[in-house]
Every structure is written in structure tokens, then in C-alpha cells.
Amino acid sequence: MSTNPSPKNFALIGAAGYIAPRHMKAIKDTGNNLLAALDPFDSVGIIDSYFPDADFFTEPERFDRHLDKKRRNGKGKIDYVSICSPNYLHDAHIRMALRNEAHAICEKPIVLNPWNIDALQEIEKECGKKIYNILQLRLHQNIIELKKKIDAGPKNKIYDIDLSYITSRGNWYFTSWKGYQEKSGGVATNIGVHFFDMLTFIFGKCTNNKTHLLDPRTNAGYLELERARVRWFLSVDEQHLPDDIREKGQRTFRSITIENQEMEFSGGFTDLHTLVYQDILANKGYSLEDARQSIEIVHKIRNAKAIGLKGEYHPLLKKLKEKSKK
């Protein structure tokens, strides 16, 4: 654990969520303090493993009041608010952080719509506080090495990439906020935005964006980036898992091939949030503008009219069509 001579004070929104423990660990690992946490659900015993003395709230009004009191009396003023709440609440919770004169550290997708970024940039300027996005794949060692390789390679080469990510979800998923497009942004936003960010980080801006399949469980399409052609397939449907993966009893399949070569991407995720926090605390970190490209991509996908099996579509779509005929 880091020994920090001048620890910062943190608050956390969304303490009962899946990703919250990674933020608690990052705050602890960087030698800082979590003073307050918020979640409407009180299944947050995990806090005891990191910050048992943190104040806990189930109502945002009382949490906001608590942050305001700390700001006004100067005792334990919050420096950063970490945001792990449902996607559609990110914008409001970022505003709450800045209103209390704290920097915001927000999970992806930072917002659901590109114009939300514009509005937050205005508020950022007004209050003099920063908004950071968790784009941890940019700090994965394999991603860093791949970017160096591509940057050093032929400048006119266009790479062919297939992205496949199937992460099975049970019935609970479609009852939760994640199953509602207006709250999560849909499949491409909820499980794909970090991959789109990673690909544009390496291969450049998106110049063409087509959607082949768009339903509540599965999205698929095609992107042209400055230096890549990407066929992508994202699903939360167990039926789409490759047969060999299902036979092993596994519920997740992730594959990224570049020029038909599988990219090694199975490990190295454990401490990425800690690395992100270290960057932020060193006055670096990824900004609203860094997040814009991926938000624009998923927004366009979400609002597209699916064109079906036309053009450069993902190989798994052909398999789905063949299965449906049987």
C-alpha cells in the first residue's frame, strides 16, 4: 500500500455496484481516504475491507448535504468524488461532485450523449474542477505495446480487426437498469464502450460507422477507423457462445484478432484502476475530450437503423443466420 504524506479525501457514489470495490482498492492503494459513500442499496459490507469508518448514505439528498457541510466547515472537505452509479446518472452525479468543489472520477461511459460532454465542459470551466474518465484499457501493458507497434509501423497500412465479446447475462440483467436502453445505453454502450475507446486510441478516429444488428441482447456492426477496419459483435446472450466455450462451462468469450492474429488479452486487469488513480493524482488522467470519440460511436450505434447482412459484417452474424434457418 502506498504511504501518502498528504492523503486526499474521497467520496464514492454507487458503493453497492460491481465495479465499486476496484475504486475502493485504488483509493486505499494510493494512500488516500474514503470518507463517505452513497448507494440506495445497503449491501455494502465490502466497505469494511477498505474503509470501515466511512460514513454511508442511502439517500442522495443527505449525502449531498454531508459533502456540503464538509466543504463549508473545512473539516474533511472532499477532494474527489468517485462515481460508479448507473450510466444514466453519471451526468447528474458529476454535477453533484463539482457543485461541492470536488474533482469527479467517473466510470465509463462517462455520459450517454455527446452533447452531455459539451455541457459538462462548460461547468468544468466555471468551477475550476476536473472531470476524469476511467479508461483503464489504455493503461493495459499489452495495449500500450500494441499502440507503440502500430505507431512505429507503416503509416499507410489499414489493419483488419474482428472484435467479439459475449458475456452471458441471466434474467436479472433485463430487470435491472442495465436492461433498459434509456438507462444503460444498450449493449454496445454498456459492454462495448471500453473496447471502442481502446481501438480508437490505437488506430485513430472513426470515419465510418454501420450497424448490422441491433436488439436488446446483441449488437453488431462495422467501423472504419483511420488505420483499421473493424467488424464487431457484442452480446449478452449465452446462446451466442462458441460451442467449445459452452462445453467447458464458461459464460464469457472475448476475442480480438488483428490481421487474423489473436491478441493476447486474458490477464493484466487486476490493478488497472489503481494505475488510473495514480495518473489522476499526478495531475494526468483522461479527460472529457478523451472520452468523446467512444461516446459518439456508441450514440450513433444506439440510434442507427440496422442494415442487416450487408457489406462487411462479422462472421458470427452469418453463423446466427444459418442457425435460424435450421
C-alpha positions as CSV (number, residue, x, y, z in Angstrom):
1,M,0.0,0.0,0.0
2,S,1.2,3.5,-0.8
3,T,2.2,5.8,2.0
4,N,0.9,9.2,1.1
5,P,2.3,12.1,3.1
6,S,-0.7,14.3,2.1
7,P,-3.7,11.9,1.6
8,K,-6.7,13.2,-0.3
9,N,-10.3,12.8,0.8
10,F,-12.7,10.8,-1.4
11,A,-16.4,10.2,-1.5
12,L,-17.9,7.4,-3.6
13,I,-21.3,7.1,-5.4
14,G,-22.5,3.6,-6.2
15,A,-20.9,1.6,-3.4
16,A,-23.0,-1.5,-3.9
17,G,-22.1,-1.8,-7.6
18,Y,-20.0,-4.4,-9.3
19,I,-17.1,-2.1,-10.0
20,A,-17.0,-0.1,-6.7
21,P,-14.5,-2.4,-4.9
22,R,-11.9,-1.6,-7.6
23,H,-12.3,2.1,-6.8
24,M,-12.1,1.4,-3.0
25,K,-8.9,-0.6,-3.6
26,A,-7.5,2.1,-5.8
27,I,-8.2,4.8,-3.1
28,K,-6.6,2.5,-0.5
29,D,-3.6,1.5,-2.7
30,T,-2.8,5.2,-3.4
31,G,-2.8,6.0,0.3
32,N,-5.9,8.1,0.4
33,N,-9.1,8.2,2.5
34,L,-12.7,7.3,1.7
35,L,-14.8,9.5,4.0
36,A,-18.3,9.0,2.6
37,A,-20.2,6.6,0.3
38,L,-23.7,6.6,-1.2
39,D,-26.0,3.8,-2.6
40,P,-29.7,3.3,-2.4
41,F,-28.9,-0.4,-1.6
42,D,-27.3,-1.1,1.7
43,S,-25.5,-4.4,0.7
44,V,-22.1,-2.6,1.0
45,G,-20.3,-4.7,3.6
46,I,-17.3,-4.6,1.2
47,I,-16.5,-1.1,2.6
48,D,-15.4,-2.8,5.8
49,S,-12.5,-4.4,3.9
50,Y,-11.2,-1.0,2.9
51,F,-12.6,1.9,4.9
52,P,-14.8,0.8,7.8
53,D,-15.0,4.3,9.2
54,A,-16.5,5.8,6.1
55,D,-19.9,7.4,6.5
56,F,-22.7,5.7,4.5
57,F,-25.8,7.2,3.0
58,T,-28.8,5.6,1.1
59,E,-30.3,9.0,0.1
60,P,-28.6,11.3,-2.3
61,E,-30.1,14.4,-0.6
62,R,-28.4,13.6,2.7
63,F,-25.2,12.6,1.0
64,D,-25.1,15.9,-0.9
65,R,-25.8,17.8,2.4
66,H,-23.0,15.9,4.1
67,L,-20.5,16.9,1.3
68,D,-21.7,20.5,1.5
69,K,-21.2,20.6,5.3
70,K,-17.6,19.2,5.0
71,R,-16.9,21.8,2.3
72,R,-18.2,24.7,4.4
73,N,-16.7,23.8,7.8
74,G,-13.3,22.9,6.3
75,K,-13.2,19.6,8.2
76,G,-12.6,16.7,5.9
77,K,-13.5,18.6,2.7
78,I,-13.9,16.1,-0.2
79,D,-11.2,16.4,-2.9
80,Y,-12.5,13.7,-5.3
81,V,-15.9,12.0,-5.8
82,S,-15.6,8.6,-7.5
83,I,-18.7,7.7,-9.5
84,C,-19.8,4.1,-10.0
85,S,-23.5,4.7,-10.4
86,P,-25.8,3.5,-13.3
87,N,-24.8,5.1,-16.6
88,Y,-27.8,7.4,-16.9
89,L,-27.0,9.0,-13.6
90,H,-23.3,9.8,-14.3
91,D,-24.1,13.3,-15.6
92,A,-26.1,14.3,-12.5
93,H,-23.5,12.8,-10.1
94,I,-20.6,14.5,-11.8
95,R,-22.5,17.8,-11.4
96,M,-23.0,17.0,-7.7
97,A,-19.3,16.5,-7.3
98,L,-18.3,19.8,-8.9
99,R,-21.0,21.6,-7.1
100,N,-19.3,20.5,-3.9
101,E,-15.9,21.8,-5.2
102,A,-14.5,18.3,-5.8
103,H,-13.0,16.7,-8.9
104,A,-15.0,13.9,-10.4
105,I,-13.7,10.4,-11.3
106,C,-16.3,8.6,-13.4
107,E,-16.7,5.1,-14.7
108,K,-17.4,4.7,-18.4
109,P,-19.5,5.5,-20.3
110,I,-18.9,8.9,-18.8
111,V,-22.3,10.1,-20.3
112,L,-24.7,8.7,-22.8
113,N,-24.8,11.5,-25.3
114,P,-22.1,13.7,-26.9
115,W,-23.9,16.9,-26.0
116,N,-23.6,16.0,-22.4
117,I,-19.9,16.3,-22.7
118,D,-20.2,19.8,-24.1
119,A,-22.4,20.9,-21.1
120,L,-20.0,19.3,-18.6
121,Q,-17.0,21.0,-20.2
122,E,-18.7,24.4,-19.6
123,I,-19.3,23.5,-15.9
124,E,-15.7,22.3,-15.6
125,K,-14.5,25.7,-16.8
126,E,-16.9,27.6,-14.5
127,C,-15.9,25.8,-11.3
128,G,-12.2,25.1,-12.0
129,K,-12.5,21.4,-11.1
130,K,-11.7,18.5,-13.4
131,I,-13.7,15.6,-14.7
132,Y,-11.8,12.3,-15.3
133,N,-13.0,9.2,-17.1
134,I,-11.9,5.6,-16.2
135,L,-10.4,4.4,-19.5
136,Q,-8.2,1.7,-17.9
137,L,-7.6,-0.3,-21.0
138,R,-5.3,2.4,-22.2
139,L,-3.0,1.5,-19.3
140,H,-3.0,-2.2,-20.0
141,Q,0.5,-3.2,-20.9
142,N,-0.4,-5.2,-24.0
143,I,-2.5,-2.3,-25.3
144,I,0.5,0.1,-24.7
145,E,2.8,-2.3,-26.6
146,L,0.4,-2.7,-29.5
147,K,0.0,1.1,-29.8
148,K,3.7,1.5,-29.9
149,K,4.0,-1.2,-32.6
150,I,1.2,0.4,-34.8
151,D,2.7,3.9,-34.4
152,A,6.1,2.6,-35.5
153,G,4.7,0.6,-38.4
154,P,3.8,1.6,-42.0
155,K,1.8,4.8,-41.8
156,N,-0.5,3.9,-44.7
157,K,-1.4,0.4,-43.6
158,I,-5.0,-0.3,-42.7
159,Y,-5.5,-3.2,-40.3
160,D,-8.3,-5.7,-40.4
161,I,-9.8,-6.4,-37.0
162,D,-12.5,-8.7,-35.6
163,L,-13.8,-7.9,-32.1
164,S,-16.0,-10.5,-30.5
165,Y,-17.3,-10.1,-26.9
166,I,-20.0,-12.4,-25.5
167,T,-20.7,-12.1,-21.8
168,S,-23.7,-14.2,-20.7
169,R,-26.3,-12.5,-18.5
170,G,-29.2,-14.1,-16.7
171,N,-32.8,-12.8,-16.4
172,W,-31.8,-10.3,-13.7
173,Y,-29.9,-8.3,-16.2
174,F,-33.0,-7.3,-18.2
175,T,-34.9,-6.4,-15.0
176,S,-32.0,-4.2,-13.8
177,W,-31.2,-0.8,-15.1
178,K,-28.8,-2.4,-17.5
179,G,-31.6,-4.0,-19.5
180,Y,-33.2,-0.6,-20.3
181,Q,-31.6,1.3,-23.2
182,E,-32.6,4.7,-21.8
183,K,-30.6,3.9,-18.6
184,S,-27.6,1.9,-19.8
185,G,-27.4,3.0,-23.4
186,G,-27.9,-0.6,-24.6
187,V,-25.5,-3.4,-25.2
188,A,-22.9,-1.5,-27.3
189,T,-22.7,1.2,-24.7
190,N,-22.8,-0.9,-21.6
191,I,-20.3,-3.7,-22.6
192,G,-18.6,-2.3,-25.7
193,V,-17.7,1.4,-25.0
194,H,-14.3,0.5,-23.4
195,F,-13.4,-1.6,-26.5
196,F,-14.3,1.2,-28.9
197,D,-12.2,3.6,-26.8
198,M,-9.3,1.2,-26.9
199,L,-9.5,0.7,-30.7
200,T,-9.7,4.4,-31.5
201,F,-6.9,5.1,-29.0
202,I,-4.7,2.8,-31.1
203,F,-6.0,3.1,-34.6
204,G,-7.4,6.6,-34.8
205,K,-10.7,8.4,-35.3
206,C,-13.8,6.8,-36.6
207,T,-14.6,7.7,-40.2
208,N,-17.5,5.3,-40.9
209,N,-20.0,3.6,-38.5
210,K,-22.5,1.0,-39.7
211,T,-24.8,-1.2,-37.6
212,H,-25.9,-4.6,-38.9
213,L,-27.8,-6.0,-35.8
214,L,-29.5,-4.0,-33.0
215,D,-31.6,-5.8,-30.5
216,P,-31.8,-5.8,-26.6
217,R,-29.3,-8.7,-26.3
218,T,-27.0,-8.4,-29.3
219,N,-25.4,-5.5,-31.3
220,A,-23.1,-6.0,-34.3
221,G,-21.6,-3.7,-36.9
222,Y,-18.6,-2.3,-38.7
223,L,-16.3,0.6,-38.0
224,E,-13.8,2.3,-40.2
225,L,-11.0,4.0,-38.3
226,E,-8.1,6.0,-39.7
227,R,-5.9,2.9,-39.6
228,A,-8.3,0.0,-39.2
229,R,-11.4,-1.8,-40.4
230,V,-13.3,-3.3,-37.5
231,R,-16.1,-5.9,-37.6
232,W,-17.6,-6.1,-34.1
233,F,-20.0,-8.4,-32.3
234,L,-21.3,-7.8,-28.8
235,S,-23.8,-9.9,-26.9
236,V,-25.1,-10.8,-23.5
237,D,-26.9,-13.9,-24.9
238,E,-25.4,-17.3,-23.8
239,Q,-26.7,-18.9,-27.0
240,H,-24.2,-17.0,-29.0
241,L,-21.2,-18.5,-27.2
242,P,-19.0,-20.8,-29.4
243,D,-19.7,-24.4,-28.8
244,D,-16.3,-25.2,-27.3
245,I,-16.7,-22.4,-24.8
246,R,-20.1,-23.6,-23.7
247,E,-18.9,-27.2,-23.4
248,K,-16.2,-26.0,-21.0
249,G,-19.0,-24.4,-18.9
250,Q,-17.6,-20.9,-19.5
251,R,-20.0,-18.0,-19.8
252,T,-17.7,-15.4,-21.4
253,F,-15.9,-15.3,-24.7
254,R,-13.6,-12.4,-25.7
255,S,-11.6,-12.3,-28.9
256,I,-9.7,-9.6,-30.7
257,T,-8.0,-10.6,-33.9
258,I,-5.7,-8.2,-35.8
259,E,-4.8,-9.4,-39.3
260,N,-6.1,-12.9,-38.2
261,Q,-3.7,-12.9,-35.3
262,E,-5.3,-13.3,-31.8
263,M,-4.4,-10.5,-29.5
264,E,-3.4,-11.8,-26.0
265,F,-5.8,-10.1,-23.7
266,S,-6.6,-12.6,-21.0
267,G,-4.9,-11.1,-18.0
268,G,-3.3,-7.9,-16.6
269,F,-6.6,-6.3,-15.5
270,T,-6.2,-6.6,-11.7
271,D,-4.6,-3.2,-10.8
272,L,-5.6,-1.1,-13.7
273,H,-7.9,1.1,-11.7
274,T,-5.0,1.8,-9.3
275,L,-2.9,2.9,-12.2
276,V,-5.7,5.2,-13.4
277,Y,-5.9,6.8,-9.9
278,Q,-2.1,7.2,-9.8
279,D,-2.3,9.1,-13.1
280,I,-5.2,11.3,-11.9
281,L,-3.4,12.1,-8.6
282,A,-0.3,13.1,-10.6
283,N,-2.5,15.7,-12.5
284,K,-2.7,13.5,-15.6
285,G,-5.6,11.2,-16.2
286,Y,-8.2,11.0,-19.1
287,S,-10.5,14.0,-19.7
288,L,-14.0,14.5,-21.1
289,E,-12.4,15.2,-24.5
290,D,-10.6,11.9,-24.4
291,A,-13.9,10.1,-23.9
292,R,-15.7,11.9,-26.7
293,Q,-14.9,9.6,-29.6
294,S,-16.2,6.4,-27.9
295,I,-19.4,8.2,-26.7
296,E,-20.0,9.5,-30.3
297,I,-19.6,5.9,-31.6
298,V,-22.0,4.2,-29.2
299,H,-24.5,7.1,-29.5
300,K,-24.6,6.6,-33.3
301,I,-24.9,2.8,-32.9
302,R,-27.8,3.2,-30.4
303,N,-29.7,5.4,-32.8
304,A,-28.9,3.6,-36.0
305,K,-31.2,1.7,-38.2
306,A,-29.8,-1.8,-38.6
307,I,-29.0,-2.7,-42.2
308,G,-28.8,-6.5,-41.8
309,L,-26.3,-8.7,-43.5
310,K,-24.9,-6.2,-46.0
311,G,-21.3,-5.1,-46.6
312,E,-18.5,-6.0,-44.1
313,Y,-20.4,-7.9,-41.3
314,H,-19.0,-10.0,-38.5
315,P,-18.6,-13.8,-39.2
316,L,-20.7,-14.6,-36.2
317,L,-23.7,-13.0,-37.9
318,K,-23.5,-15.5,-40.7
319,K,-23.5,-18.3,-38.2
320,L,-26.5,-16.9,-36.4
321,K,-28.4,-16.7,-39.7
322,E,-27.5,-20.3,-40.5
323,K,-28.7,-21.5,-37.1
324,S,-32.0,-19.6,-37.5
325,K,-32.7,-21.5,-40.7
326,K,-32.4,-24.9,-39.1
